[in-house]
Amino acid sequence: MDQVASLAGEQGHAVLLDTRSLEVEQVPFVLEEAGLSLMVIDSRAEHRLVDGEYAARRRQCEQGAQLLGLQSLRELNDAGTTAEQLAHRLEGLTEDEAILRRLRHVLTENDRVLAARDALRAGRPADLGVILTSSHVSQRDDFQITVPETDTMVEALLEHGALGARQVGGGFGGCVIALAPSEEVPKLLAAAEANASDREYSRPLALTAQPSSGARRITE
């Protein structure tokens, strides 16, 4: 995904990548006119348990797809499956609650991606806030790939005025993004730093990001 964003990025747009078809769509993503900023905050929490946990998540998703007779978990979204219907379909097939949690995350995260696309198409970037936060909760509770450093940072950002926030990347550490009114950015950075200091975590590093063009030749 990082490589596609670098190659396909366009100024003022988000890149929607369909990893099944590999189709790319440019979705308008204008923040300044809406008085919003996108913060990227590195928690500086080292990625841990990465290899074994990544493999476990993949195996659990594959097991769930096999139990349901699916080639791809995206087929659940294609069929309009709800989280409740998913749980019903898995009843009697497995006693492993982790499989339900992993599949529920994939199902609901795919729905959130489409909701985010629709909000941006409609010129409602602020709507991303609740989507980001819901995504973080799903990562934390269903996919279980967050860490205390990112969980408490998200909580602190929301408490101090962010519209939404979530951990990004592969999980088990790394960065948090937050959508916020631009005038609140200094206060939110201070809140993230205070949260880390109070818990004796590493001091986070932050910047604001603008949707920009990807890799390109800028000189001969």
C-alpha positions as CSV (number, residue, x, y, z in Angstrom):
1,M,0.0,0.0,0.0
2,D,2.8,2.4,0.8
3,Q,4.3,1.8,-2.7
4,V,1.0,2.5,-4.4
5,A,0.4,5.6,-2.5
6,S,3.9,6.9,-3.4
7,L,3.4,6.1,-7.1
8,A,-0.2,7.1,-7.5
9,G,-0.6,10.0,-5.1
10,E,-2.2,13.2,-6.5
11,Q,-2.3,16.5,-4.7
12,G,-5.6,17.1,-2.9
13,H,-6.7,13.4,-3.2
14,A,-6.7,10.2,-1.2
15,V,-5.7,7.0,-3.0
16,L,-8.3,4.3,-2.8
17,L,-6.6,1.0,-3.7
18,D,-8.7,-2.1,-4.4
19,T,-6.3,-4.9,-3.4
20,R,-8.4,-7.5,-5.2
21,S,-8.5,-5.9,-8.6
22,L,-5.5,-3.5,-8.0
23,E,-7.6,-0.7,-9.4
24,V,-6.8,2.8,-8.0
25,E,-9.2,5.7,-7.6
26,Q,-8.4,9.2,-6.7
27,V,-10.8,10.6,-4.1
28,P,-10.9,14.3,-3.4
29,F,-9.5,15.0,0.0
30,V,-9.3,18.7,0.7
31,L,-8.6,19.7,4.3
32,E,-7.6,23.3,4.4
33,E,-10.9,24.6,3.0
34,A,-12.7,22.7,5.8
35,G,-10.4,24.1,8.5
36,L,-9.0,20.7,9.2
37,S,-5.6,19.2,9.6
38,L,-4.4,15.6,9.5
39,M,-1.8,14.9,12.2
40,V,0.7,12.1,12.0
41,I,2.1,11.2,15.4
42,D,4.9,8.7,15.8
43,S,4.4,7.0,19.2
44,R,8.0,5.8,19.0
45,A,6.7,2.5,20.4
46,E,8.9,-0.2,18.8
47,H,7.0,-2.8,16.8
48,R,6.9,-5.9,18.9
49,L,5.7,-9.5,18.5
50,V,5.5,-8.6,14.8
51,D,6.5,-11.8,13.0
52,G,4.5,-14.3,15.0
53,E,1.4,-12.1,15.4
54,Y,1.2,-11.2,11.8
55,A,1.4,-14.8,10.8
56,A,-1.3,-15.7,13.4
57,R,-3.7,-13.0,12.0
58,R,-3.2,-14.2,8.5
59,R,-3.8,-17.8,9.5
60,Q,-6.9,-17.0,11.4
61,C,-8.4,-15.1,8.5
62,E,-7.6,-17.9,6.1
63,Q,-9.2,-20.4,8.5
64,G,-12.3,-18.3,8.7
65,A,-12.5,-18.0,4.9
66,Q,-12.1,-21.7,4.6
67,L,-14.8,-22.4,7.2
68,L,-17.2,-20.2,5.3
69,G,-16.3,-21.5,1.9
70,L,-14.9,-18.2,0.6
71,Q,-12.1,-17.5,-1.7
72,S,-11.8,-14.0,-0.3
73,L,-13.2,-12.3,2.8
74,R,-14.3,-9.5,0.5
75,E,-17.1,-11.7,-0.6
76,L,-18.8,-11.0,2.7
77,N,-18.9,-7.3,1.8
78,D,-20.0,-8.1,-1.7
79,A,-23.0,-10.0,-0.2
80,G,-23.9,-7.1,2.2
81,T,-23.2,-9.3,5.2
82,T,-23.6,-7.7,8.6
83,A,-21.5,-8.4,11.7
84,E,-24.5,-10.1,13.2
85,Q,-25.0,-12.3,10.1
86,L,-21.3,-13.2,10.2
87,A,-21.5,-14.4,13.8
88,H,-24.6,-16.5,12.9
89,R,-22.8,-18.1,10.0
90,L,-19.9,-19.1,12.1
91,E,-22.0,-20.6,14.8
92,G,-21.3,-24.4,15.0
93,L,-18.3,-24.1,12.6
94,T,-15.7,-23.1,15.2
95,E,-15.4,-22.5,18.9
96,D,-12.4,-20.2,18.4
97,E,-13.7,-16.7,19.2
98,A,-10.5,-15.2,17.7
99,I,-11.6,-16.2,14.3
100,L,-14.9,-14.4,14.6
101,R,-13.1,-11.3,15.9
102,R,-10.6,-11.3,13.0
103,L,-13.3,-11.7,10.4
104,R,-15.5,-9.1,12.0
105,H,-12.6,-6.6,11.8
106,V,-12.0,-7.3,8.1
107,L,-15.7,-7.1,7.3
108,T,-16.3,-3.8,9.2
109,E,-13.0,-2.3,8.1
110,N,-13.9,-2.8,4.4
111,D,-17.2,-1.1,5.1
112,R,-15.4,1.8,6.8
113,V,-13.2,2.2,3.8
114,L,-16.2,2.6,1.5
115,A,-17.9,5.0,4.0
116,A,-14.7,7.1,4.0
117,R,-14.7,7.2,0.2
118,D,-18.3,8.2,0.2
119,A,-17.8,11.0,2.7
120,L,-14.9,12.4,0.8
121,R,-16.7,12.2,-2.5
122,A,-19.6,14.2,-0.9
123,G,-17.1,16.9,0.4
124,R,-17.6,15.9,4.0
125,P,-14.0,15.3,5.3
126,A,-15.0,15.9,8.9
127,D,-17.1,12.7,8.7
128,L,-13.8,10.8,8.7
129,G,-13.4,11.5,12.4
130,V,-15.9,8.9,13.6
131,I,-14.7,6.4,11.0
132,L,-11.1,6.7,12.1
133,T,-12.0,6.2,15.8
134,S,-14.3,3.2,15.0
135,S,-11.4,1.7,13.0
136,H,-9.1,2.1,16.0
137,V,-11.5,0.4,18.3
138,S,-11.9,-2.5,15.9
139,Q,-8.1,-2.8,15.6
140,R,-7.9,-2.8,19.4
141,D,-10.8,-5.2,20.2
142,D,-11.2,-7.4,17.2
143,F,-7.9,-7.6,15.4
144,Q,-6.0,-6.9,18.6
145,I,-2.9,-5.2,17.0
146,T,-2.7,-2.0,19.1
147,V,-0.4,-1.3,22.1
148,P,-0.8,0.8,25.2
149,E,1.2,3.6,23.7
150,T,-1.1,4.0,20.7
151,D,-4.3,3.3,22.7
152,T,-3.7,5.9,25.3
153,M,-2.6,8.4,22.7
154,V,-5.8,8.0,20.8
155,E,-7.8,8.4,24.0
156,A,-5.8,11.6,24.8
157,L,-6.3,13.1,21.4
158,L,-10.1,12.4,21.4
159,E,-10.4,13.9,24.9
160,H,-8.7,17.1,23.8
161,G,-10.6,17.8,20.7
162,A,-9.6,15.5,17.8
163,L,-12.5,14.6,15.6
164,G,-11.1,11.1,15.3
165,A,-7.9,9.1,15.6
166,R,-6.5,5.7,14.8
167,Q,-3.3,3.7,14.8
168,V,-1.9,3.2,11.3
169,G,0.5,0.8,9.7
170,G,1.0,-2.9,10.4
171,G,0.2,-2.6,14.1
172,F,1.9,-3.4,17.4
173,G,3.4,0.1,17.6
174,G,4.1,2.8,15.2
175,C,2.1,5.9,14.3
176,V,-1.3,7.4,15.1
177,I,-3.2,9.7,12.7
178,A,-5.7,12.2,14.0
179,L,-8.2,14.5,12.2
180,A,-8.7,17.8,14.0
181,P,-9.6,21.4,13.6
182,S,-6.5,23.2,12.5
183,E,-6.5,25.6,15.5
184,E,-6.5,22.6,17.9
185,V,-3.3,21.1,16.6
186,P,-0.9,22.6,19.1
187,K,-3.1,21.6,22.0
188,L,-3.4,18.1,20.7
189,L,0.3,17.7,20.3
190,A,0.8,18.9,23.9
191,A,-1.8,16.3,25.0
192,A,0.0,13.5,23.2
193,E,3.3,14.5,24.8
194,A,1.7,14.8,28.2
195,N,0.1,11.4,27.8
196,A,3.5,9.8,27.0
197,S,5.3,11.7,29.8
198,D,2.7,10.7,32.4
199,R,3.2,7.0,31.5
200,E,6.9,7.2,30.9
201,Y,6.6,6.4,27.2
202,S,9.0,7.8,24.6
203,R,8.2,11.4,23.6
204,P,6.2,11.2,20.4
205,L,7.1,13.0,17.2
206,A,4.4,14.8,15.2
207,L,3.8,16.6,11.9
208,T,0.8,17.6,9.9
209,A,0.3,16.0,6.5
210,Q,-1.3,17.3,3.3
211,P,-2.5,15.0,0.5
212,S,0.3,15.5,-2.0
213,S,1.6,14.2,-5.3
214,G,3.5,10.9,-5.2
215,A,6.9,10.1,-6.5
216,R,7.7,12.0,-9.7
217,R,10.6,13.4,-11.6
218,I,11.2,17.0,-10.5
219,T,14.4,17.7,-12.4
220,E,16.2,16.4,-15.5
